[in-house]
Amino acid sequence: MCGFVGYYSKKEYGEQVIRDMSQMIVHRGPDSDGFYTDGDVHFGFRRLSIIDLEAGSQPILNENEDVAIIFNGEIYNYQDIRVDLVEKGYKFKTHTDTEVILHGYEEYGEEGILNKLRGMFAFTIWDKRTGKLFGARDHFGIKPYYYAQMGGDLLIGSEIKAFLKHPAFKKEVNKEALKHYLVFQYNPLEETFFKGVHKLRPGHYYTFQDGKMTIKRYFNLELDYEDVGLEKTIENIEDAVEDSIKYHKISDVEVGSFLSGGVDSSYVVSKANVDKTFSVGFENKGFDETMYAKELSDMLGIDNYSKIITPDEFFEGIDKVQYYSDEPHANLSSVALYFLSGLASEHVKVVLSGEGADELFAGYNEYEMPWLQRTYAKLPFGLRHFLFNKTRNTNHFHGKTIITKFGQKLEDSYIGQAKIMLDNEANDILTPAYQNDVTMMDLTKKYYDDVKDMDEVSKRIYLDMNMWIVDDILLKADKMTMANSIELRVPLLDKEMWNVARKIPTKYKVHNTTTKYAFRKAAERSIPEAWSNRRKLGFVVPFVSFIKEEKYYQIVKEMFNREFVSEFFDVAKINQLLDNHYNGVINNGRKVYTIYTFLVWYNQYFLMEV
């Protein structure tokens, strides 16, 4: 696990530029650095040593030194690919997966090597023979890849903050992003909060030659159901989990695991045979699952390390989270993950985690349909839509949630696992320069169109796989672990796991009120039923309680009333949101946090020295 930076330019900036860019991501690879220059191409690399500790430094060049690579991630099947390459006559200087990608590109070509890789990756190859850059991001977006074309230069990197040290980079807020961020709690656009900086999407690669960038897709998420029966489905899941964990444990350093009280991480730990697990919680009642993690670890004979996060630590952590995230990020669990990663980094360099299972196997509570909802959903849509329109502007009453949920088409309401504000609410608190007419449904439509003939659970899964997991879950997983210089691996989000999950019919994923049904049945064979059947909670964070306390209310209040805030927000309206929450009028906690984290991010990147 590492990080890379680079740029292509016809201008002469001097070698210090690439070194300064590399220094901005030193946390991603504190073990060593490496640099490469060939005419207009400049690469920088930071290494966290995991595989081939002695000889694995990057950039790596081929035998003729006319092809070079920088790579962030892990290729779990690299040994299998290496065997084929050796048989074809390739000579290896290292035992790394990086060199396998390099020679694989030479042998199989661009899409050929990408289709063979199993793992998480973002890499860039400079082919001096053709004068071409080739960059790619993994199938699901586990590893980040940013790029920007400015002043005739191409900038690339694992983190945006490295671009700040390049002379051609113009730092400017993307005015289109803020409104959507207030709706989704993350930026769902391909262009980041830094104007001109883009995210290479998962399953995509690019070539850059003669000043022209061409982006192509090499991997599609396709749901292709095949009913082999429940028992066979459970067996397929169990086999896939065991196989994936075996590959994800390949390492030359110790591997530990994150562990909550839920089924995903518990199942991973039970199969992984690790020696150490790590957990965090909060001291507020109902926000601490560390006792479940400790209990399971004791059952399995594993050492468990845990930490209770105080409110003071939480607020101090917000600044760090926004800095390391590069863009504003309002998932409350990011702060918990930051501290969890810090705890783990005291003991191991690599950790396993349970991300991906909820999306692949339908684990979110939004996917379920209790009896009353199933019954109501059978009413004619015209009647349900009429009742929705009649009650949409009324105060909340018992039953309104069901009327709202089933009175609209899924495509008109569901945007993923977080919806902080409606479009009109976001525009209402923004100044005119940051308002826009692009709706949340405009952003989700292209994904819904791909699965327009499928059932609602499948539509939710598909949307979450393309948006939520990429720009929220995986982003925070990468950024918070790398901030603490550890590598996170997600064995439940794997190409072969996907090939199993995408064929499982909805009836085996959601059974009445049980989400992740077949997956839980598979996990039940390895962990106690209390863990396999525990309802989805995630990292539950008591921020809504924190800001009802005077101390933390004043921290947010002070930020809301700084001079720069009026550029973005109607200051009176955001203060009203905060005051109404503090006084118990209405729970605005998530809205307040989303606004606050943007302001913290802006203060970090535009008002302070970075």
Secondary structure, DSSP 4 states (H G I P E B T S, - for coil): -EEEEEEE-SS---THHHHHHHHTTGGG-BSEEEEEEETTEEEEEEE---SSTTT--SSEE-TTS-EEEEEEEEETTHHHHHHHHHHTT---SS--HHHHHHHHHHHH-HHHHHHH--EEEEEEEEETTTTEEEEEE-SS--S--EEEEETTEEEEESSGGGGGGSTT----B-TTHHHHHHHHSS--SSB-SBTTEEEPPTTEEEEEETTEEEEEE------------HHHHHHHHHHHHHHHHHHHT--SS-EEEE--SSHHHHHHHHHH--SEEEEEEESSTT---HHHHHHHHHHHT-EEEEEEEPHHHHHHHHHHHHHHHSS----THHHHHHHHHHHHHTT-SEEE--TTHHHHHT-SGGG---HHHHHHHTS-HHHHHHHHHHHTTSPP-TTHHHHHHHSS-GGGT--SS---S-HHHHHHHB-GGG-----HHHHHHHHHHHTTTS-HHHHHHHHIIIIIIIIIIHHHHHHHHHHTT-EEE-TTS-HHHHHHHTTS-HHHH-BTTBSSHHHHHHHTTTS-HHHHTPPP--S---HHHHTTSHHHHHHHHHHHTSGGGGGTB-HHHHHHHHHHHHTTSS--HHHHHHHHHHHHHHIIIIIS--
